[in-house]
Amino acid sequence: MSCQRLLLTCTDGHGGREVADYCAKSLAACLKHKLSALGDDQIGEAMTQAYVEIDRSIQGWAKYVGCTALSAYFVDHFFYI
């Protein structure tokens, strides 16, 4: 039986859309990488680490713009926010 997954993310840019676009494009791949390293029993930790990694990756070029993001990750009958 395969596992059904869905990641929904809402991003809101501050001072422009560059960071929001970057986060929207990068978060799924980052979360997938974290889940492969940590395992499916650590979904909450993988989500936290993915957000931290995305935040660190923008610090060098996003000095006057930013983003607020909210994600919901659905796995079968469970969801993580």
C-alpha positions in Angstrom: 0.0 0.0 0.0 1.4 3.4 -1.0 1.5 6.4 1.3 -0.5 9.4 0.1 1.3 12.7 0.7 0.4 16.4 0.0 2.3 19.5 1.0 0.4 22.8 1.0 2.3 26.0 1.6 1.1 29.6 1.7 3.8 32.3 1.4 3.5 36.0 1.8 6.4 38.2 0.7 7.4 41.3 2.6 9.0 44.1 0.5 8.6 42.1 -2.7 7.9 38.6 -3.9 11.4 37.3 -4.4 11.7 35.5 -1.0 8.1 34.2 -1.1 8.8 32.8 -4.6 12.1 31.2 -3.5 10.4 29.6 -0.5 7.5 28.3 -2.5 9.9 26.7 -5.0 12.4 25.3 -2.5 10.5 24.0 0.5 9.2 20.8 -1.0 12.6 19.6 -2.2 14.2 20.6 1.1 11.5 18.8 3.1 11.9 15.7 0.9 15.7 15.7 1.6 15.2 16.1 5.3 12.6 13.3 5.4 15.0 11.0 3.6 17.7 11.7 6.2 15.5 11.5 9.3 12.8 9.1 8.3 9.0 9.3 8.3 8.8 9.0 12.1 10.4 12.4 12.4 8.1 14.5 10.2 7.8 17.4 12.6 11.5 17.6 13.0 12.1 17.4 9.3 9.6 20.3 8.7 11.4 22.4 11.4 14.8 21.7 9.8 13.5 22.5 6.3 12.2 25.9 7.5 15.5 26.6 9.3 17.6 25.6 6.2 15.5 27.8 3.9 15.8 30.7 6.3 19.5 30.4 6.5 19.8 30.1 2.7 18.1 33.5 2.2 20.1 35.5 4.8 22.9 36.4 2.4 20.8 38.0 -0.3 17.4 38.9 1.3 18.5 41.9 3.5 15.4 44.1 3.1 12.8 41.6 2.0 11.3 38.6 3.7 8.5 36.0 3.8 6.0 34.5 6.1 5.0 31.0 5.4 2.6 28.4 6.7 2.7 24.7 5.6 0.4 21.8 6.2 1.8 18.3 5.3 -0.7 15.6 4.9 0.4 11.9 5.2 -2.4 9.4 4.8 -4.9 10.4 7.5 -2.5 12.6 9.5 -1.4 16.2 9.0 1.4 18.3 10.4 1.5 22.1 10.6 
